[in-house]
Amino acid sequence: MSDDSRSGKMPDHFDRLIGALDGLPDVTRVKPSTLRVVPPLGVGGTQTFILQTYRQKDAGDMIFLEHVSEAGTVRIVIPPAVSNAIARQ
């Protein structure tokens, strides 16, 4: 039993989408990439970005982005229409 089901908390949009794609036969994914951005000379805090792309045949690329900083964590799902627009730019 997961922590979410024990606490009564429902999975958020990020968890629902990644869970729905993971393991599907027409979906390929890359390993998550972690990037740490360290400001020069200790000005400001470090930031960590975790990126992972899932490619579903006939649907496109869905990008899962997690940003961690001293302010907290933000998790964003970038849908295929937006990832296509980014790739075009």
Secondary structure, DSSP 8 states (H G I E B T S, - for coil): --HHHHHT----HHHHHHHHHTT-TTEEE---EEEEE--GGG-S--EEEEEEEEEETTTEEEEEEEEEETTEEEEEEE-HHHHHHHHH-
